[in-house]
Amino acid sequence: MVKLKGVVPAMRNLKEFERLLASDQETIIFLEVRLAQLKPLVAAAKKAGKKVILHADLIQGLKTDAYGIEYLVREVKPDGIVSTRSNVIALAKKNKLTTIQRLFLLDSHALEHNLSLIDQVKPDYIELLPGLIPSIIKEVHERTGIPIIAGGLIRTREDIELAYQGGAQAVSTSQPELWDT
């Protein structure tokens, strides 16, 4: 399992890729990548000693069913998967990948519904969006016992500190200026 701690860069575009390869960052989350680019990008990142986590829902051209996950596992060989979909997390777990269930906190009903799904799937990590609600980070961690990653709307160092104060183990952000924090 990939151990996540601190700031984990979430790469949105290829301009950021070279910078991340040369950085001290151990893990990269790939967001919004085209399927045709995926295999060579993951291979280059692994050659540079990086762990790669793919946001399966955002891979353009990939259907996130059993066959799509099988393709990722056998051909692309990521270290982990992020998804909002419990079935994708279950498939990734079956294939022994690190799993991150991404939850959008819209209201109390959504929180309760998502927590019941978490109980069934048991991902390795939960990513809460937006990651700016320390009391909810603490509540979700206490109720599930699963490490929390705060993500979404993390724009400043103060946002990162608030997430840590709430109990987040890691913070994901697509803000390059925060990656070395």
N, C-alpha and C positions, 0 to 999 in steps of 0.2 A: 504494500500500500504506500502511496505517495504521502509523505508527512508534510502537511501545509502549516506554515506559521509565518507571521509577518505579512508584508505586502506581496501579493501575487499578481504579476502583471497580466492583464487581459488584453491581448493584441487585437486591435480592430482593423488594422491595415498593414500591408506589406512594407511600408516605409519604416515601420517600427521593428520589423523582424531582424534586420542586421544589427540594430542597436541592442536588442535583447540577446542575440547570439554572443555578442561581445561583453555582455554584462555579467555580474556575479550572481544574477538571479538563477535559482536552481530549477524553478518550474515556470512554465508559460501556459496560459490558457488561450487557446485559439478561438476567436469569435469571428463570425461572418467570413468564412473562407470558402472558396469554390472547390468542389470535389476534385476537379482535375489538378489543382495546386496542392492538395493535401499531402499526398504520399511523399513528394520530394521535400516539402517544407518540414514535415515531421522527421524525415530521415536526416535532414541538415541540422535540425535542432538536437536530435539524439547524438549525432556525431560531435556536436559542440558540448555534449555532456548534460543536456537539459532534459527534464521530465516534461512531457507534453500531455495536457488535458484538453480535450476537444469539447466544445459546446455543440453537441450533436444536433440540437434543434436549429442551429444557425449555419450548418454546413449547406451551402447552396448546391442543389442537385442530389442530395442524399435523402432517401426515404427512411425515416427512423422506425423501421420494422425489424423483425428478426434477421432478415437478409442484409439490411443496411448495416446493422451492428456487427453481423458476421463479417462483412466486407471490411469494416474498420478494424476489427480484431485481427483478422488474418493478413490483410494487405497493408494497412496503414500503421498498425501496431502502436497506438497511443498508450500512455500509462493510465489515463483516466478519462471519464466522461462526465460532462455536466448536462443536465436536462431538467426541464420542468415536468416531464412525463414519467410517471412511475413505471410504466412498462419498459421504457428505455433504461431506466436505472436497474430494474430487475434483470434485463438481458445483459447489461454490462457487468453486474455482480456475478451472474452465472459464468461469465467469461473472465472472472477474476481481475477486473479493472477497478481502480479506485473510482468511487462514485460520489457525485455531488448532486444532490437534489436541490434545484433552485426553486425557491418559493417567493411569490409576490404577495406582500402583505397589503391587501386592499381594504379589508375590514375584519371584524371579529369572526364572522361566518367563514370567510376564506381561511383564516388562521386555524380554526377548529377542523375544517375539512382537510386541510393540508396536514395537520398533525395526525389525523387518523390514517392518511395515506403513508406517512412516515413510519407509523407503527407497523404497517404491513410490509413495507419494502426494506426498511432499515439501511439507508445509505450510509456511506462512511462519513460524509459531511453534509451539512445543510447550508445552503447559501441563501441568506435572507435579503430581499430587496424591497424597499430601500433599506440600506444598512445603517440608517441614521436614528434608530429607535432603540437606545440601550436597554430600556426596561423590557422590551419584547425579545431582544437577543437573549437576555438573561432567562426570561420565562421559557422560551423554546428550548434552550439548553437544559434547564432544570427538568422540563417535562419529558425530554427525549433522551438525555444523556449523550447526545451526538454532538461532536465539535461543530461550532458555528463559524461560517465565513460571512462577513458583512460585505455586501456589494450594492451597487446602484446608488447613484448620487454622492459617491465619495469623491469630493472635490478638493479638500484641504487636509493639511496635517491634523487640524483640530477634529475633522470628521473621523480620521483614523483613530485618534486618541479616544474619542467618544465611543467608538465601536469596541475598542479594547476594554474600556472602563465598563461597558455593558457585558463583557465576557466573551467577545469574539476571539477566536484563536487566530484567525487570519482575516485579511481584508483583500478583496479583489477590486481592482480599479483599472480603467482604461485611460487614466490620466498619466501620461509618461513622466511628468514632473514629480510624481509621487512614488514611482517605482523603486527608487533607491532609498526610500524612507525606512 
